[in-house]
Amino acid sequence: MNIIRSVWVWFSSVTFILLAFPVSALLWLLSHIFDHRRIMNNRWMIFQGIVLTYLNPIWRIKVQDREKINPKQTYVIISNHQSILDIVVFNRLRKTLRWVSKIEVFKVPVLGWSMKMTKYIPIERGNKHSVARMMDQCVSSLNDEVSIVIFPEGTRSLTGKIGKFKSGAFQLAIKTGRPILPVVLDGTGDILPKKGILFHERRDVRIKVLDPVFPDDFGTQLPEELADRMQKEMSEALNKLRLKE
């Protein structure tokens, strides 16, 4: 059954992305005239993600406290990472944003092209020059009033627990004076684990928006200290979320 389910999900998702790409290309061409921030491409990517979540019946997505997101505020958004599905379900927040993603994803035909056209931000792990370039692009995005999303764990969790946070996202928030918006995800790792391509049985996926943390409440100018604090707070929030099952 998992094989049949997986074939349907992959086939329907890839087909939809291929059909949606010409619109992405058209919006990208139009952006050169009056949309340098690529907001139209961004919203089209959000729409695609939302459609994909409704197209596939293997998940029931529940979003909690979305009203905590101020549509006029620009954030450094951080989230735990359980599965590649996190990026898809994240679109249910309906927030204009740019992802920081490993450079390998940008090399995937069609998907990678769409990400480039939306000004998503690539990073090459272990490359100091790439990290510096990524930080500069994140600053530019925030200056353009477009939020960015970073998985501070740096990789998907194998256990479902939130791992140690790297300091980059918090260095960025301190440097730019932008608030941090923590978002906790749960359930995607049960549907599509890190090491696998088969989708498992239907599960609930929950997205919980935590209270934004503004610069006056950082309590430190050291990114490492802020990273440790946010990792603990998000781990506690994830545990509470699971207790309510």
N, C-alpha and C positions, 0 to 999 in steps of 0.2 A: 504493500500500500504506500509505503514511503517513497518507493521508486516512481509510482504513478503520480503521486502528489508532486514530487520534485520535478518531474518532466513537465507537468502543467505549469508550475510556477516559473521555471526557467524559460519555457517557450513563450508564455504570455508576457512575461516581463521584457524579454529581449525583443519580441515583436512590437510591443508598445513603444519601447525606446527608439527602435528604428523608424517607426511611423512618426514619432514626435520630432525626430531630428531635423527635417526640413524647416519646421517652424523655428527651431533654435537657430538655424543658419540664417533665416530671414531676419529674425530679431537682431542677430549679431550684425548683419549688414546695416540695418536701420540705426543701430546704436552708434555707428560712426558719424551719424548726422546730428543726433540730439540726445544721446543717452550714454555718455562716456562711462558712467558707473555700472552699466549693464543691468539696470534694475529690471528691465523687461525680461531679459534672459533669466535673471534670478527668480522672478515670479513664475516663469514658465517651468523652471526646474522644480519649484515647490509644487506646482500643479501636477507635474508628472509624478512626483513622489506620493502625493495624496491619492492620485488615481491608482497607483500600484498597490497601495495599502488596501483599497477597496476591491481591486481586481482579484486579489488572491484571498481565498477564504480560510487560510491557515492561521490567521491571527485576529484577535479582537483587541483593538487598541483603545486604551483608556488614558486620557490626558487629565492630569490634576493640576489645578492652580495656574492655568494658562493666563489668567487675568493679572498675574504678577508681572507679566511682560509689558513694559511700556512701549507701544509701537513707535514712539518718537525718540526713544532712548537707544543709544549705541552701546553695545556690551562686548566684553570679552566673555564668551559663553564657554563653559567647561562642562564636560559630561563624562561619565564612566563609559567603558567600551566593552561590549560582550560579543558583538557579531557585526558582520558587514551590513546586516539589516538595520543597524542603528541609524545609518545615514538616511535610509528610506523613511523609517517611521518618524524621524525627527521633523520631517516636513509637516506633520500634524500640528506643530506649533505655529505654523503660518507666519514665521518671522523672516524678514529679508536678512540674509547672512551669507558669508563666504566660509567655506570649509578649508582647513589646513589638512592636506592629504599627502600620503607618501607618493613620490614621483612616479612609481610604477603604475599607479592607477591612471595617470594622465596619458600613458602609452596605450591604453585599451582603445581600440577603434570605436568611434561614435561616442561612447561614454566619456572618454578622455577629451575628445574634441569639444563636447558640450561643456565640460568642466572648465576648459581653457576659455571658452567664449563667455562664461559667466564670471571669469576672473577669480576662480578658486585658486588657492595658494599651494604650490608644491613644496615638498621638503624631501631631501635625500638623507636618510639616516646615516649618521656617522661622518657627514661632510660638513665641516665647520663653515665653509663658504656658503653652502646651501642654507644652513641654519640662519646665518647672518642675513642672507637675501630674503628668507622667509620672514624674519622679524621686520625688515624694512617694508615688505609688502603688507604685512599686517598693520603696521603703523599707517601706511597710505590708505588702507581700507577703512580704518577707524577715522582717519581724517576726512574720508569721503562720506562719513556717517553710515557706514555699512558694518554691521556686527560681524565678528569672526567666531568660528567654533574650533576648539582644540580639544582633543582627547589627551589630557595630561598624563594618563598612564603610558601613552606612547604605543600601546599595542592592545589587542583584544585579550580579555581575561579568560583563562582556561577553567577557572573554578567558579566564576560568577561573583567572587569577592572583588572589591575595589583595591587595586594595587597601589604601590607608592607613586606619588605624582612627581613628574619632572617639573622644573621651575619656569620653563619658558613662558607659559601663559600668564603666570603671575608677575614675571619680570615685565611683560608687555603691559599688564594692567597698571602696575606701579609707574612705569615710564610714561604712559599716556594719560594717566589719571582717569581711566574709564572704569566703570563698575563691572564687577564680576557677576555673571548670572549662572549659578550652578543648576544643572539639570540631571536628575537621576533616572536612568533607564533600567528596566528589568523585564526579563522574559525572552528577549531576542536570542540569547545564547542557548536557550532550550529548544528553539525552533531550528536554528542553523548554527551549530557550534563552530568554534574557530577552525578546527581541523576536520572539515567535511563539506560535502556538496549536496548531501541529501537533507531535505526538509523533514523535520519530525512532525508529530501530531499537533493538532491545533492547541494553541496556548494563548493566554492573556498576555499582552504586552502593556506595561504601564510606564507612563512618562510623568514624572513629577517635577514641577518647577519649584525650586526653593527660593527663598527671599534673596533679592539682589544684595550684593555687598558693595557699598560705595567706598571710595577712597578714604573718607574720614573714618571709616570703620575697619580699615585694614589692620590697624594696630601694630604695623611693622613696615619697614621699608626693605626688608630682606625677603626676596622671592621664595627662598627655601622655607622660611618660617610660615609664610602665607600658604605655601603649597601643602605643608604638613597639616596646618589647621583646616584647610578646605577638604583635604582627604579624609580627615577624621569626621568632619561634619557630614560629608556626603555618605560615608560608610554607615554612620548612625541613621541617616535618613533612609538608606536602602534597607537596613535591618527593620526599621519601623514599617516600611512599606510592605515587607514580606510578612510581618506579623499580622497584617490586616487581611491576609488572604482568606 
